[in-house]
Amino acid sequence: MNCVNESCYCRDKSPAPTIERTKVAVILANLGTPTAPTPAAVRSYLREFLSDSRVIEVPRLIWFFILRLLILPSRPKRVAKAYASIWTHESPMRETLLAQVAAVQARVSAAFPALDVQVLPAMSYGEPSLRDAMAHCHQQGIDQWVVLPLFPQYSATSTAPLYDQIARWIPQQRRLPSLQIIRDYHAHPHYIHALTESIKAHWAANGQAEKLLFSFHGIPQPYADKGDPYPEHCRATAAAVVRELGLSDEQWCVSFQSRFGLQEWVKPYTDATLKAWGEQSLASVDVICPAFSADCLETLEEIAVENREFFQQAGGGRYAYIDALNANELHIDMMQALLAPRLAAIESEQSAIPAALLSSRAT
């Protein structure tokens, strides 16, 4: 029997459903960098970075005066000079982040053609900001987000500020995305493999040093005492790489760099370790910084230059810094491995939509 009313719902007259590709945002996030190697740009960056209570756990009123009266008037000029020594046409960290974004974009677009994936750069402080990335996603109607903080070892001083920014953004929105955050990957097999192979490649080109030092960015010891797992994650990363390399206990060490202020930080300290090794007339040392997914001021100036001087002036011999993983193919492999199961799950949900629609229309 034919339907008289043409406006009624008839199975044989309804157009086939059109399913658009699901929009997905992959946000690669790093810490941050100034916009230029100038005192003004560095001051702006430090003001934002050092105002975060996750980074500096000092009573706000006391810290306000320390920051505004002691640090910001004097420190930016010295730091800007250090940045100028490593700056090319762009900040090394920002340049590497953009290269990582481009490489990951190519990988996930090829691996998940059924999804409309946009890979976006973001930083906790400075530009491109996480706030701008979230605003872009909201404006584009992207309802699936996967955030990958490029901090292998979780810390409340690095990873947590990204959570905080997202948490502050959420109450201001009516339409919220489906959100996944990859908290850390300090022991992920692809990460350990990438580090191991980078060390082997360095040794193949330059020879193996007498000692291998894993130098991680430090945190104050009270932060660790309160439960920050970062030092444990760092030691676990180093131990996993050492197992792959087959090193003896005498051939390697873990240390922590970049102390700030007068309080005790997690030990042993990188500079003190290298000075002691220099005084022992150690013939050679290789230093790698596994906490950094991109080379930056701390690796290219503090570790590669300043700490080399500490070691050699104390009597040490050959000193080599092993580059961060940056946009190395194995590093991109790792990022793809971290993202793949999340994107596959989203793709699987999308592929189930047509069948669900047909099923609902048949009832």
ChimeraX attribute file (.defattr): number of C-alpha atoms within 10 A of each C-alpha:
attribute: neighborCount
match mode: 1-to-1
recipient: residues
	/A:1	3
	/A:2	6
	/A:3	9
	/A:4	7
	/A:5	8
	/A:6	9
	/A:7	7
	/A:8	10
	/A:9	11
	/A:10	13
	/A:11	10
	/A:12	7
	/A:13	9
	/A:14	10
	/A:15	8
	/A:16	11
	/A:17	10
	/A:18	7
	/A:19	10
	/A:20	10
	/A:21	14
	/A:22	18
	/A:23	18
	/A:24	23
	/A:25	23
	/A:26	25
	/A:27	24
	/A:28	23
	/A:29	24
	/A:30	27
	/A:31	23
	/A:32	21
	/A:33	25
	/A:34	23
	/A:35	17
	/A:36	17
	/A:37	23
	/A:38	18
	/A:39	21
	/A:40	16
	/A:41	18
	/A:42	24
	/A:43	21
	/A:44	16
	/A:45	21
	/A:46	23
	/A:47	17
	/A:48	12
	/A:49	19
	/A:50	17
	/A:51	16
	/A:52	15
	/A:53	14
	/A:54	18
	/A:55	18
	/A:56	16
	/A:57	14
	/A:58	11
	/A:59	9
	/A:60	13
	/A:61	8
	/A:62	9
	/A:63	16
	/A:64	14
	/A:65	11
	/A:66	12
	/A:67	16
	/A:68	12
	/A:69	11
	/A:70	11
	/A:71	15
	/A:72	19
	/A:73	12
	/A:74	13
	/A:75	15
	/A:76	22
	/A:77	18
	/A:78	12
	/A:79	17
	/A:80	20
	/A:81	15
	/A:82	18
	/A:83	25
	/A:84	14
	/A:85	12
	/A:86	16
	/A:87	17
	/A:88	11
	/A:89	8
	/A:90	14
	/A:91	22
	/A:92	19
	/A:93	22
	/A:94	24
	/A:95	16
	/A:96	19
	/A:97	26
	/A:98	18
	/A:99	16
	/A:100	25
	/A:101	22
	/A:102	15
	/A:103	19
	/A:104	24
	/A:105	18
	/A:106	13
	/A:107	16
	/A:108	21
	/A:109	15
	/A:110	11
	/A:111	14
	/A:112	15
	/A:113	11
	/A:114	17
	/A:115	20
	/A:116	16
	/A:117	22
	/A:118	19
	/A:119	24
	/A:120	25
	/A:121	23
	/A:122	29
	/A:123	24
	/A:124	25
	/A:125	24
	/A:126	20
	/A:127	18
	/A:128	21
	/A:129	18
	/A:130	23
	/A:131	18
	/A:132	15
	/A:133	21
	/A:134	20
	/A:135	13
	/A:136	14
	/A:137	21
	/A:138	15
	/A:139	9
	/A:140	11
	/A:141	13
	/A:142	20
	/A:143	16
	/A:144	19
	/A:145	23
	/A:146	20
	/A:147	21
	/A:148	24
	/A:149	27
	/A:150	25
	/A:151	22
	/A:152	24
	/A:153	26
	/A:154	23
	/A:155	23
	/A:156	18
	/A:157	20
	/A:158	19
	/A:159	24
	/A:160	17
	/A:161	19
	/A:162	25
	/A:163	17
	/A:164	12
	/A:165	14
	/A:166	15
	/A:167	11
	/A:168	12
	/A:169	14
	/A:170	12
	/A:171	9
	/A:172	9
	/A:173	10
	/A:174	7
	/A:175	9
	/A:176	14
	/A:177	17
	/A:178	10
	/A:179	12
	/A:180	13
	/A:181	15
	/A:182	16
	/A:183	18
	/A:184	18
	/A:185	22
	/A:186	23
	/A:187	19
	/A:188	15
	/A:189	14
	/A:190	19
	/A:191	25
	/A:192	24
	/A:193	18
	/A:194	20
	/A:195	25
	/A:196	18
	/A:197	16
	/A:198	20
	/A:199	20
	/A:200	15
	/A:201	13
	/A:202	16
	/A:203	14
	/A:204	10
	/A:205	8
	/A:206	10
	/A:207	11
	/A:208	15
	/A:209	19
	/A:210	14
	/A:211	19
	/A:212	21
	/A:213	22
	/A:214	23
	/A:215	26
	/A:216	25
	/A:217	21
	/A:218	22
	/A:219	24
	/A:220	20
	/A:221	15
	/A:222	14
	/A:223	20
	/A:224	17
	/A:225	10
	/A:226	8
	/A:227	10
	/A:228	17
	/A:229	15
	/A:230	25
	/A:231	23
	/A:232	13
	/A:233	20
	/A:234	25
	/A:235	17
	/A:236	15
	/A:237	24
	/A:238	23
	/A:239	20
	/A:240	19
	/A:241	22
	/A:242	19
	/A:243	12
	/A:244	13
	/A:245	13
	/A:246	10
	/A:247	14
	/A:248	9
	/A:249	9
	/A:250	9
	/A:251	14
	/A:252	18
	/A:253	19
	/A:254	23
	/A:255	23
	/A:256	24
	/A:257	24
	/A:258	16
	/A:259	17
	/A:260	12
	/A:261	7
	/A:262	7
	/A:263	9
	/A:264	12
	/A:265	20
	/A:266	20
	/A:267	17
	/A:268	15
	/A:269	19
	/A:270	26
	/A:271	23
	/A:272	17
	/A:273	20
	/A:274	25
	/A:275	21
	/A:276	17
	/A:277	22
	/A:278	23
	/A:279	15
	/A:280	12
	/A:281	15
	/A:282	21
	/A:283	16
	/A:284	19
	/A:285	24
	/A:286	21
	/A:287	27
	/A:288	24
	/A:289	26
	/A:290	25
	/A:291	22
	/A:292	24
	/A:293	22
	/A:294	24
	/A:295	21
	/A:296	21
	/A:297	21
	/A:298	18
	/A:299	25
	/A:300	19
	/A:301	17
	/A:302	17
	/A:303	24
	/A:304	19
	/A:305	15
	/A:306	14
	/A:307	23
	/A:308	25
	/A:309	19
	/A:310	21
	/A:311	26
	/A:312	21
	/A:313	13
	/A:314	18
	/A:315	17
	/A:316	23
	/A:317	17
	/A:318	14
	/A:319	21
	/A:320	18
	/A:321	19
	/A:322	19
	/A:323	20
	/A:324	21
	/A:325	22
	/A:326	20
	/A:327	21
	/A:328	15
	/A:329	13
	/A:330	18
	/A:331	23
	/A:332	21
	/A:333	18
	/A:334	20
	/A:335	22
	/A:336	19
	/A:337	15
	/A:338	18
	/A:339	18
	/A:340	16
	/A:341	11
	/A:342	16
	/A:343	22
	/A:344	14
	/A:345	11
	/A:346	18
	/A:347	19
	/A:348	12
	/A:349	11
	/A:350	16
	/A:351	15
	/A:352	10
	/A:353	13
	/A:354	14
	/A:355	10
	/A:356	10
	/A:357	12
	/A:358	12
	/A:359	10
	/A:360	9
	/A:361	12
	/A:362	7
	/A:363	5
